[in-house]
Amino acid sequence: MKYELSTHLVSIEELKNDISAEDYGELNDTWATSIQNAWLKGANLDRHGIVWISSKYLHTLLRVKKDLVNYHLATIGRAGADYITGTEFIGLLSNIFDSATTFRRRDYIRYSEKLYILIRDSDKAEVMRARYYEDLTDKKNKLKVQRIKKYKIKVDELTGTNLKTQTAEFSHIRSVAIYPDLQLELDNGLIVNKKTHEIITEKGIQNEDDLYTLCLAKGWNTKWYNFYKQTFI
């Protein structure tokens, strides 16, 4: 999933005791403490419960030299980024782990990863994710009514048959699974009857080109296609 940096990042300071209590085995006390502090200062949660990590602390968390941080960020297409997500961090960490030449360095990397997982799976993050997805579900459920009202829809937008409003569905054009960032866009969907939606689902339609091909095969309306392409470039 693609995420944009939230303007409202939340501190993880309340996890300080949990982080400092995490066993670091035989690692050097000073280095283990520096990794703990880097997580506490450099990591935040957004309203989705997603972990964001400041690039200023990546040299400590990844166990690399400061002047190599941007090089490593470039390998994931994030050169110059002020923050990266936890998912991006784990990708970097895995690459660095694979190239680590000593057991000790790999142990430090494992410890940093362990603290990331502690933060990601914390009750605080889980509650934030739960609230976000509840809100998302509520908003998705309103898309059908909003689109019908905005465009005064009375027929199935693909087949042209009379719309059975009560059972009709908002059918996403670009699928939620592959394009989650567009799931609340009113124009990333069409109002169709239940049977039409079942056919779309059965055919495994994932985007506008898949749907356009299906419309041609079924003799359905294709006028939506040009508008869609202009709206979602």
N, C-alpha and C positions, 0 to 999 in steps of 0.2 A: 504494500500500500504506500502511495505517495503522500507525504505530509508536508504542510507548510508550517514554519515556525510560528507558534502562537505568540501574541503580544502579552499574554498573561501566563508567565511561567511561575510555577510554585516551588518554593524551597523544599528540600528533603531533610532539613535540619532535625526534625523529630525522629529521624531514623538513626541519629548519631549513635545512640547506645547499641542498637542492633548491629551497626556496621563495626563499631570498635570491639564488639563481643565475638565477631566472626573469627574463628580459629585460623591463624596463618602459619601454623606448624613451626618449622625451624627457620623460617625466613628472618632476615635481619630486622630487628625491631624498628629501626629508624626508617628503613625503606617501606615496611608494611604500614607504618603510621603515615608516611607521605602519600601512599596510595589511598588510604582511608580519607585523609584530608582533601585529596584531589577530588574524590567522589563527592564529598560533602559540599565543597565549594563549587565544583564544576558541573554537577548534575542537577537538573530540575525536571519537574513534571508539567506537561501542559494539560488542558482540560480534558483531553482524550485519555489521560493516564499514560501518555507516551513519554519515555525518558529522552531528554535532550541534554547533550554534553557540550560544554564550552571547549572550543579548540585550544584555548589557553592552557588547559590541563591535560591535553592528550599525550604530551611527551611523557608525563608521569604514568598515566593510565595504560599507555601502550608500551611503555618501557623503551622509548626511542629518543634520539637526540632532538632537541628543540628545532634545529634547522632542517630536520627531515620530516617534520609533521606535514608540511604542505605537500611534499612529494607523495607521502602516503595518501593524503586526501585526494590528490590528483588521480590516483589509481582507481578511485571510485567516483570520479567526476565531480568532486566537491572541493577542488582547490580554492583556497581563500575563504572557505565557509567559516563563519563565526561559531556555528553550532552544527552538530550532526545528531541524528537519531541513534537510539540504542541499537537498532538493527544494523545501521551503517557501522557503528562502532564494533559490533561483533564480527562483521565481515572483515574489517581491518585487523582486528585482533587475531582472527583465524589465519590470515595471511602472514602476519608477523610471527605467530606461534610456529607455523610450518617452516619458517626460515631461521628460527632461533637455534643457535649452535651449542648452547649449554643447558644442562638440566635446571640450574638455578634460574636462568632467565625464563624458562618455560614455567617454573613454579610461580614466579612473580606474575606472569601473564595469567595463569590459572586463578591466582588469588584475585586479580583485578576483575576477571570474568565472574568469579563467585560473588563479588560485591555488586556487580551490575545486576546479576540475577536476583540477588536479595532486594535491590531497589525495585526492579521491574515487577517482582511478584509480591511486593509488600501490600499490606491491607490498604494503605493509602492509595497506591496506584490502582488496585483492583476496584475500590469504591469509585474512584474517578472514572474508570472505564465503564463500570456498570451504569453510572448516571448518564454518561455520554451516550451509550447505546440505547438506553431507555428513551432519551430525548430524540435520538435519531429515528428510532422506530415510530415514535409519535408523529414526527414530521413527515416520514415516508407515508404513513397512513392517510395523511391529509392531501397528498398530491393529486389523487383522483378527483376529489371535490374541487380543488383549486383550479385544475386544468379545465374541467367541464364548465365551471363558472366563467373563467377568463375567456375561453373561446366559444362559449355557448354551444357546446357539442351535443348533438342529438342523434348522431349515427356513429357506428364503429368506424374509426378513422382509417382503417385499412380495407375492410370489406364493403363499407358503405351501407350495411344493413342497419335496421333500426337498433338503437342502443338500448340494451337492457340495463338501465342505470344501476339498479340495486346490486347486480352481480358482476357488472363490468369491472375491468381492472386497468390500473395504470401500468402499461407494459414498457419497461425501460428499453431504450434502443441500444445504447451501450450498456452492457450488463454490469450490475452492481459488483459482481465478483471480480471482474477485470478492471473496471473503471469506477472504483468507490468514490472518487472525488466528484463524480457527476450525479450521484444517486439522488440528490435533492434538487436537481435542475428540472424545472417544469417542462422545458423543451427537450429534455432527454428522454421523453416517453410519449406514448400515444395512448388514447383511451380506446380500448377494444373490448369486445364481448368475451366472456369467459372461454368460449370454444376457440376463438381466435388466439387467445393467449396460450391455451393448451397446445395448439399447433406450433406456435413460436417456441415454446419450451421444449416440445418434443423434437423439434428440428435442431435444437442446440444453438439458437441464434445468439451471437455475442456482440455484434456491432451493426452499424448502419449498412455496411456492404452486404453482410449476411442477410439482413432483413430485406434489402432491396432485391437481392437475388430471389428470395422466397416470394416476394410480391410479384415479380415477373412470372415466376412459375405458376402462381395461383391466380394471376389476373387481378391482383389487388391494387389499390391506389398506390402510386409512387410519387405523387406531387409533394409529399412531405420531404423527400430526399434532398432536393436542391436547397430548400430552406435549412434543413439540418446541417448540410455541409457548410453553408455560409455562417451558421451560428456557432458550430463547433469545428473550427479549423484544425 
